[in-house]
Every structure is written in C-alpha cells, then in structure tokens.
Amino acid sequence: MFKLKAICFIAICAASLSLKAQTAQQPVKPLAQLQQEFVDLRFGMFIHFNIPTYMDQDWADPDALPTIFNPKKLNCDQWAKAAKSANMTYGCITTKHHSGFCIWDTKTTDYNVMNSPLKKDVVKEYTDAFRANGLKVFLYYSILDTHHRLRPNMITPKHIDMVKAQITELMTKYGEISALIIDGWDAPWSRISYDDVPFEEIYTLVKSLQPNCLVMDLNGAKYPAEGMYYTDIKTYEMGAGQRVSTKDNRMPAIACLPLQANWFWETSHPTTPVKEPAKLVNDILKPLNNVDCNFILNVAPNRDGLFDDNALAALKEIGKLWKNEGPVAKLSTLDAPIISSNIAKNQPASASWSDDSAIMDFANDDDFHSSWVSNPTVKNPWYEIDFKKDQALNTIVIAVEKPNISHYRLEYYLNGSWKPLFDGENANKIKVHRFDRVWAGKVRISIDKADHQVSIAEFQVYNERR
C-alpha cells in the first residue's frame, strides 16, 4: 500500500475545492426528498462486472492477476441502451467487489484496471454512457477486500485510509453520483462491523463530498423493517432470502435480484434461460413499487464486456410489459437514520424482575431476535444501562418485538441524581429519541403503561455527530 493517509488527505482537499462549484449549482436536498426521488425511479440496472467475470464464480480468487481482466469489446453504451429498452431509470456498477480489484483509475493500489490489458477506466466509460442516455448513475463498493486483506481480525488504520481514499476518488472524479451502494459490511459472511470500519466516518465523508448522494448498505437484514439503521434506504437481497413486506412496508426500500443465474457472468449464461420477463414484472416489480420499494435487476456483461443476446431480449420484453407510471405516493415521515456506534452494546445492565430465560443482557446484545422480558407480575418495569463512567450521549432508541409499551419515561444519571429526558407516549416499534447532548453514568427506561407483558429487544444509546 502507498502512504494512504497522505493520499486520502490530498484527495479530500482537492475534492472539496473541485466540488464547490458543483454544490453551488446543486442545492442540498433534504434526505426525505432524496428518498422520495429514489422510490419514484422505480426500476434500475445492477451491473456486476469485475474480476469474477473471468472466473465462473461470484467470489474471485483475491490473488488473481489483473491480466485476466480483458473485455476486448467493452461497450457501456450497449448496456445503457439495454437499460433504456426495459424502461429503467438508472444503473449501478461494481466498482470494487469483495476480491478488491478496482475497475477505475485509482491511485490507492496497483490492483486496478489500468494494469489490465484493457487500460481503460471502466467507471468513467459507464458513467459517461449512462448519463448520455439520460440515466442516473449509482456506484457499488465493497468494504470487504480480500486482496488487500481487509477482513476480520486483520483491519488496520491503513485499511481505513484506503477505503476513505477510494470512496473520495469515486465521489469526486465522475460527476454527480445519485447513490452509493455499499456491500461487505456487518454481514454474517463478511464479519466486518460498523465499528471495525467506522460507518459514521464513511457516511459523513460521502455526504461531505456529495450531499445529495444516498448511502445504502446492502447488509441491513438483521435490523427491524421499521427502523432505518446504517442506510438511507432499506435494502433487501432477494437471492439471499430477504423479503420486503408487500402488504405493509412504508419505508423507502430497494430489492435486488439477478436476471441470469448468477450475479457475475458465467460461461453457461448464453445458453441458460434467464428469468421470465412476465414474472419479473408482475410478481416482483409491480408489487414492490406498490410498497415504496425500488427494484434493481442485475444484468451481467460477458467477458467481452457485452450483454448476451438472451439478456438483451429479456430486457426488451420487460420494456414492452412495463412502463414507469411516475411518482409513487408520498412517503411517510421518517426519523433520520442511525449511523453511530451503539455505546450501550454489551454494557452492564440491570432491570426489574424478568423471566428466567429472558434476562436483562438480552436487550443490549445487538441481537433483535432476543429480548429482555419483564415478569408479568411487575406493574412498573424498568431497565437500566451502567456505563461505569460518564459518557456523552444524545440519542436513545428503544426497539421492541411488539409495540406494546405505550407510556414510559427516559432518564439519565449524573452527579448522584436522575434527570428527565422523556416522559410520554410513543407507540412505534422503533422508538427514536434525539435530544441535546448530555453526560451520564447511567440511563434507564421506566414503563408506566403497557397493554401486555413488556419486552425490549434492544436498548440503544448513541452519541451522534451533529
């Protein structure tokens, strides 16, 4: 690796200067407006194109040589026109997948497309082509990077610097980026937490460079559907069994699925039937759009850098069956997403009498499938976190399995006494409380009214940047 701290600092400084003119012409939009504009887009194209394209697998050998990446007929205009034929409104390309190969002209590593036979910046080819065809531009970026050994138990400050420098390049070299879709974070298979690579720092960096860029994390499946955790848009990878409710979802969302059998191109693709266009439209696209969910369909280019004929034909058929009917209904009012580290996680907890198999430690274990459950004989249950020393905090979130707690109080402990934070009602399943920063050695909730046995899945405390 290079001296990435210096590279990152220089890149961010240069980016700040180059983007001043852009931001002056493009006023910063409220997040709610960006979320509304996103769901109004309805349908777009994912493009998985990287080293795995040449290995017949979705996960590439992290030590594969750049010389295998050789799309001799690369034609991003073909991709864009194929997206238009399906009435799609945007594209999203895998700038770097899990094996760490960068398909743009990056200064952060030699493991990039400029050291392949192609020697062209594919991200630039893609962004230019999609914009020329009237399509919005999204980018995909993987935090997990097995080539550079950015993986569990091996993450160093240099890795963080590399991530920041790479994202800075992507946010400053290719014009307006409407969304950054991030993968490989906080997933069971990646095991890289939002603390290992600090989510808040990366999120803030993106917003500082492109305030109107939505940040989406593909691995938020463990979080409740009703809460916006570590993403501006709720994400659902349908191929992994994740499903948005087509009955009652009211969060801005995106769901993804490949048209072909795999995310990346494989040698069997040209002769293997793709998913049936009518089913994609009638069973997936339309029902998703009806519940504020955008659908992104992956189409994998082949080793020449072109879409196969069967994929092109399917996209044209989709375009005959489906038209974008314009904006969806107005989204519900939402809380700002949680992007900070939960300082209550695994801290000492105390509570009133609880069921034996659901004691207090289950409410701050970062697992929404386990809960502290109050014993039914307790009339006014309480739950408390002890930080062992005073901590700064400005946000408390209560996540419950069932929205049964109707009236409660939040308090913080400082200088030998409890002080009030909230006293009232909140019927939501995810109860978000933001307030001016205070210092506290402890925080607690006291429940005054509930319609059945009280349970808390997660009691979360944050000190957000504001």
N, C-alpha and C positions, 0 to 999 in steps of 0.2 A: 504493500500500500504506500501511497505518497504521504506527504505531510498534510493530512486531511484537515486538521484544524485551520491551517493557513488557507487551504483551498476553499473550505466552507466559508471562512470569514470574507475572503476576497469575493467569492461568488455572491454572497448575500449583499455585500456593499454595492457591487456592480448591479445586482438585480434591483436594489432599492432605487438607484439612480435611473435605470432604464425603464422602470415601471411607473415613475412619477407622471410622465406624460400620459401613459395608458390610463392610470387611475383617475387623472384629472378629467379625462374624456368619458370615463365609465364610472358613474357614481356607484358607491357601495350600496348594495341592496340588502334589506333585512333578510335574515335567514328564512323567515316564513314565506317571503316572496320567492326566494330561490327554490324552496321545497315545492311550492305550488307550480312554478315553471317546470320543474323536473317531472312531476307526475303528469303534467299536461303534455310532455313529449311522448308519453305512452309506450314507445317501442323503438328499440335500437339494436345495434350490432356489436357483439363482442368479437374480438379477433385475437385468438390465441396463435401467435406466430413467434417462434423463438427457437433456441437450440433443440427442444424436444421434437420439433417438426421433423428433424432428421434422425430420430432415434426410435420411432414407432412406440413411444411411451409418453405419458403425460408428465412424468418426472424424469429429467435428464440426468446423465452422469455429470456430476459437478466438475469433473476434470476433463470433460470433452473439449477438444481443441476448437478454437474459433474457425478453423479452416473448413469444418463440415458445414458451416452456415453459408450456403451459396445459391440463393434464389436468382437464377440466371435470367428469368423473365419477369422480375418483380414489377407489378403494375397495381399500385394502390388506387388508381383511377377506376380500374375494373371493380375493386372492392366497393368503392363509393357508389358507383352506378348500380351495382347489385343491391346495395342497401336501399337506394332510392327506388329500385324496382319493387321492393317489398313495402314501400311507404314508411320506411324507418326514418328517424329524425336525427340520429347521432351514431357515432362509433366509439369504440373503446379498444385500444390495443395494449398487449402485454409488453410494456417497455422493458421490464425485467421480471423473469419468472423465478421459481424457487432455486434454480441452479446458478443464478447470479449473472447470466450473460446479458449485457446491456445492448439493445439494438438502436442506440443513439450515439452520437459522437461525444462521449463523456471524457472528462479529464481526471476522473477519480480512479480509474482502473484500466489496465490494458485488456481486460477481458470484455471486449466490446466489438461491435460490428465493423469498426474501422480497421480491425486486424483480421477480418474475414476476407474471402475473395471478393465479396460484394463492394466493400469500402464505400458504402453509402449510408447516410443517416436515415434509417427506416422510419423513425418517429417523424422526421421532417417530411419525408415522402408522404406519409399517411396524413399528417395534419394539413399539408397543402392540398392534397387531393380531396379530402372530405370537406374542407372549407369551400373549395372551388365548386363543389357540388351542392352547396347550401346546407351541409350537415354540421351539427355541433360536434365538438371534439372533447372526448374524455380520454384519460390515460389510466392504465393499470400499473401497479408497482408492488412487488413482493418485498416484505420485510425479511422473511426467511431467505437466507442466501447461503446455500451450502458450499459454493465455490470459495467464497471469502470467509467461510467458517463462522458466519453469523448465525449461530444456532444455540440451543440451550447449553448452559454451563460454560460457554466459550465467548460470550459477548464482552467486548472491551470498549473503552471510550473511543477508540479509533473507528470501531464499527458504527457508533452513533454519529460520529463526524461524517463518515462515508454516506450514511443514509441522508443526513441533512444536506450534504453537498449534492448528492444525486437528485434529491427532490427539488433543491434550488435550481439546478440546471433545467429540470423538466418544467418548472413553473415560470422560467424566465426566457427560454430560448424558442418557444413555439407559439407565442401569441396567447390569446385567451383560451384557457382550459376550463371548461364548464364543470368538470368533476374529476376527482382523483379517487380511483377505486383501489383500496389497499388490501392486500392479502397476506397470509402467513403470520398473523398477529393473534395471540390469545385463542389459538385453536388447539384441540387435543393432539393433533398431529404435528403442530409446529412447536408448541410448549414455550413460546416466547410471550411473556406477559406484557401488559401495558406499562409495567414498571421497569422491566428489563430494557426495553426500548421505550423511552418515556413518551406516551401518547400525547400528553398535553403540549409538550415541546414541539413535536412534529405537527400537530394540528395548528398550533399558533404560528409556526413557520409558514405553513401553506397559506393561512389566512392573511399573514403579513405581506406575502408576495402577490397573492391573487384573492382579494377579499370575497369575490363572487364565485369562487370555486367551492363546490360541495365536496366534503370529505366523507367517503363511505368506506367502512371497514366490513369486509366480507364475512367476518367470523364472529358476529354478534349473536349466534344462535342460542347461547346459554342464557341470554338476558330476556326478561319477560317482553312479550309483544307490546305491552302497554307503555314501556319505558324507552326513552331514547338514550342509550348508553354507547359512548365511544363511536358515534357515527352521526352524520346529519340526516341520513336516510336509512331506514330499516332494510336489512339485506337477507335474502333467502336463496341459498344454493339448492335448487330443486333436485339436482343429481345426487346430493348428499342427504336427501330425505327431508329437507327443511321446507315447510309449507306455511304460507301466509293464509290466514283465515279469509275465505271468500264470502263469509257471512257478515263479519262484524269488524274487520280491520278498518281503522281510521287514522293510521299513521302513514306518512309518505314512505313508500317502500319500493324495492326493486327485487325481482326474482330472475334467476338466470338458469339457462339450460342450453346444451349444445344441440345444433341441428344434426350433426353427424354422431357417430357412436362414441366419440371421444372429444376432449377439449382441443387437443392438438391433432394435426393431420397424421394419419397412418396409411400405410400402403394399401390397406383394404378399402379405404374410403371411396375411391372412384366406382367400385363395383358393389358396394354395400348400400342398400336403400337408406335414405335419410328419413327423418321423422316426417310423418304425413302432414302436409300443409293445413288441410282442413281441421285436423285435430289440434294442431298448434294454435290456430286462430280461434276455433270455437270452444275448446276445452281449457285453453291456457290464457291466451292473450286477452280475449274479451272479458272473462271472469276476473282476471287480475285488474284490468283497467277499471272495472266496476267498483273496486275497493281500494282505489288510490295507489295501486301498485303498477309500476312500470315494468315492462318485460324486456330483457336483453337476451337475444338469441345469438349464441356463438356460431360463427362460421369459420372453419379452419382453412387457411390457404395451404396449398401443397408446396412441395419442395422447390418448385419453380417460382413461387410467390404469386400464384394464381388460384382462384376458386375453381373447383372441379365442376364439370357440366351438370352433374346431378344436384349440386348445391345451388347453382345459378338458376336451374329450372324450378327448384322448390321456392326460391325467393320470389321469382316472377309470379308463381301461383299464389303465394301468400298475398302479394300486391293486388291480385285480382279479387281475392276473397275479403280483404280488409282495407279500410280507409281510416285515416286519422280523423275523428269527428271533432277535434278541437279540445278546448279546455274541459277538464273534469269539474265536478262540483268543488266548491271552496273547501279547503282543508279545515279541520278543527284547529282551535288554538292549542299550541303545544308549548311545553316547557323547553327551555334551551337544553341541548344535550349535555350529559355528564361526560367530562373529558379528563377529570383529575384522578389522582390516586386516592383510593379509599383508605383513610388513616385509621378507621375503626377495625379493619380486617385483622382478625386473629388477636385483637387486644383482649385483656381480661374483661369478662362480662359477668354481671350479676343480675338477678331477676327475682321476682316473687315466685312462689311455688309453681313449678311446671310439671308437666307429665314426665315420667321417668325416662322415656325414650326420646324426648324432645326437649332437652335442657338448653340453657341459655347460649351455649357455644355454637349452636346450630344457626344462630341469627347473625353471626358475623364471620362465617367461614367461606364466603364468596361462592356459595352454592345455593341457587334459588330453588332447588328441589328439596332442601331440608329446611326445617323451621323450628324456632322456639315456640312451644305451645303451652299456654298458661293452663294450670289446673282449673277445671270448671268451677271449683268451689271458691276461687278467689274473686271477690267482687270488683276490686280495682287493681288490676295487674300493673306491674311496672317492669321496665327493662333498662339496664344501665351499662355504659361503657366507661372503663377507667383507663386513661392514657398514661398513668403513672407519673406524668409531669404535665405542666401546662402546654397546650397546643393551640395554635391559631386555627380557626375554622370559620366557615361562612355558609356552609350548606349541609343540610341533613336530609337524607332520603329514607323513607320507610317503604319497604316492599313487602306486601302481604300476599299470601296464597289466595285468600278470598277477601274482597273489600268489605269486611265486617266491622272494622273499627270506625265508629262514627264521630266520637268526641274524645279529644286527648290533649295533653299538654307536653311541650318540649321545654327542657330546662338545661342550663349549663352551670357547672360548679366552679366558683372562683373565690379565692380568699375566704374560705370557710363557710360560704353560703351558696344556696341555689338561686339562680336568677332566671327569669322567664324569657323564652324565645317565641313560643307559640301557644295559644290557648283557643281551640276552636274545633271546627269540623272540616273533614276532608274525606270524601267517600271514594276517592280514586284508589286503584290497586297499587299504583306507584305514587307515593305522596312526597312531592318535592318541596323543600323549604329552603329558600335563599334569603340571606339576611346580611347586615353589615358584619364585618369580621369581628370576632370576639376571641378572647383567650380562655381556655377552660382545661381543668384537670379531669373533668368527667362530663358526660352528657347523659340524659335519660328521657324516656317517654313514660308518662303516666296515663293510663287509659281509664277514662271516666264512663264511657258508654260504648257497648258493642252488642250486636244482636245475637251472637253466639260465641262459642269458645274462641278466645283471642289467639292468633298465631302471627308471628313475624318471620318472614323468610330471610330478609336482610335488613339490618340497621346500619346505614352507611353514613360516613362523615367525610367531608371534603373541605379543603382549603383552596378554593378555585382562584385562578388568576382573573382579575377583573380590571 
